[in-house]
Every structure is written in C-alpha cells, then in structure tokens.
C-alpha cells in the first residue's frame, strides 16, 4: 500500500507476509511518513506527537509483528 504526496505530506507503508500455521500473517510492517508543517515550533510539537504515537498506538501495539515508524518533518 502506498499513498504519497499531498499538501500536508505523504505516507508509505510496506509489509512482509509469511505463511503461518493458520494462514498468512504479517512478519513486519514499515511505515514512512513525511509531514509538512508551517513553522519550526509546529515541527517540534509534531515530532513529540509522532514519538508518542509510536509508543502508545493501540493498533500497532496490538499487532503480533514489529511495526517500524520512520518520519520526516518538513517546514
């Protein structure tokens, strides 16, 4: 799945699958996010929010596989 390019940034997601005992399952998921912000102050706030999301996200924390988040903040 890929979604790239908007006025606010872009998202790229890739995932590896593996055959498991009961069918297919994710082996790992990589998320790459590009976020555009208007000011340096906003960049600092968004960076803090992105770090919190990676630690506390209910969905990614519920996955059996690793979910890797890479982000870039652009002013």
C-alpha angles and dihedrals in degrees: 000000000000134000115176137170129027133142090266100045137274145270130219120185128183129177137189118219129203134189109250135182094274100033135287123345138174115267094187140342125213121198122191115187129185114196124189118205131179100229143025089245090057090048091058092049093048092048090055091047092050091052091050092048091054092052101039106030109132094207098050092041089054094056119102091217132063116272113203120200123199119176139180124197118206128190 
